[in-house]
Amino acid sequence: MAERSRARIIMRNCRRGRRGRPCLRRRTTIDPNVTFFKPKGISLSDLAVIELSLEELEALRLKHVLGMDQNECALKMKTSQSTFQRILASAMKKASSALAEGKALKIIQG
């Protein structure tokens, strides 16, 4: 019950007047205290910034920190397994790029 009250429903890329398939709500339970990571000793103004959404951070947390199965993760986020895989792949690409190339990583809302 406590987890349900902490859950955050986010809408991704939803704008009024948008045509096509309606946006689905995805559930995230993470609320990060830290929203920026950067290499030590380099000024932020000298770095390129990569933006990581809350849903991408949640996908990384569920799969790699909690060690959940992808189907369980998809159910937890209220999305399909294939969509969860795309979110996770995007998050891994962004995080890997930031680490390997020394870029800053910014966590954004939605």
N, C-alpha and C positions, 0 to 999 in steps of 0.2 A: 504494500500500500504506500509506503514511504517513497518507493521508487517512482510510482505513478505521479505523485505530487511534484517530484523533481523533474519529471520528463518535460522536455521542451519540444514543441512541434514547430518545425520550420517549413517555410514555403520557399522553393528554389525557383528563381527566374520567373516569377509570376508578376505580370503587369496587367493593368486593366486594358481591355480592348485587344488582348492578344488572341490570335486565332489559333485553331488547332486543338490538340489534345489538352485537357485541363491538367494543371500541376497537381501532383500528389504530395501529401504531407508526410514528412519523414520524421521519426522520433529520435531525439538525442537526449541523453541524460547527463552529458558532460557540460560543465560550466567552468572553463579554465580561468585560473587566477592570473596566469601569465599569457600574454597575447603576442609576444615578440621573442624570437630567438635569433641571435646573430653571433658570428665568430668574435671571439675575444680579441681586443686590441685594435679593432678596425672601426672607424667611425661609421655610423649608420648612413651618413650622407654619401659615403664612398661605395656603398653596397647596393647591388640589385636586390629587389624584394620579391619574394614569391608568396602569393596568398593561398592559404590553406583554409577551406571552409570548415565550419563546425561539424558538418556531416562527414567530411573526410577525416577529421580528427577522431570522431566517434567510431568510424569504421576501423581505423588503425587501433584504437583502444580495445574495441571488442575482439578483433581478430588476433592481435599480437600481444597485447598486455593481459587480457583475460583468457586468451587461448581458446576462444569459442569456435565452433564449427561455422562455416559460412552460412549454412541454412539457419542455424540458430541466430546468427548476427542479423541476417535479413529479416527474420521474424521480429527480432527485438527492435529493429529500425522501421518496421512496417513497410518493407519494400520487397521486391522480388529478388531472388538470388542473383540473377544476371545483372540487375541494376546495382546491387551491393558490390558485385565483382568489379563493375566499372568505376564505382566510387572509390573502392579500395585501390584499384590500379592507378587511378589519378592521384590519390594521396601518396602512394608509394613513389610514384614518379617525381612528384613535387618535393617530398622529403629527401629523397636520394639526391636530387639535383642540388638542393640547398646544402646538404652535407658535403657532397663531392666537389662542388664548385665554389664553396665559401660564400653563399648568398644568405641574406636574411630571410627568415620565415615568419610571416605575419598570419595570425589566426583571426579570421573574419567571421562575422555573424551571417550565416546563410550564404 
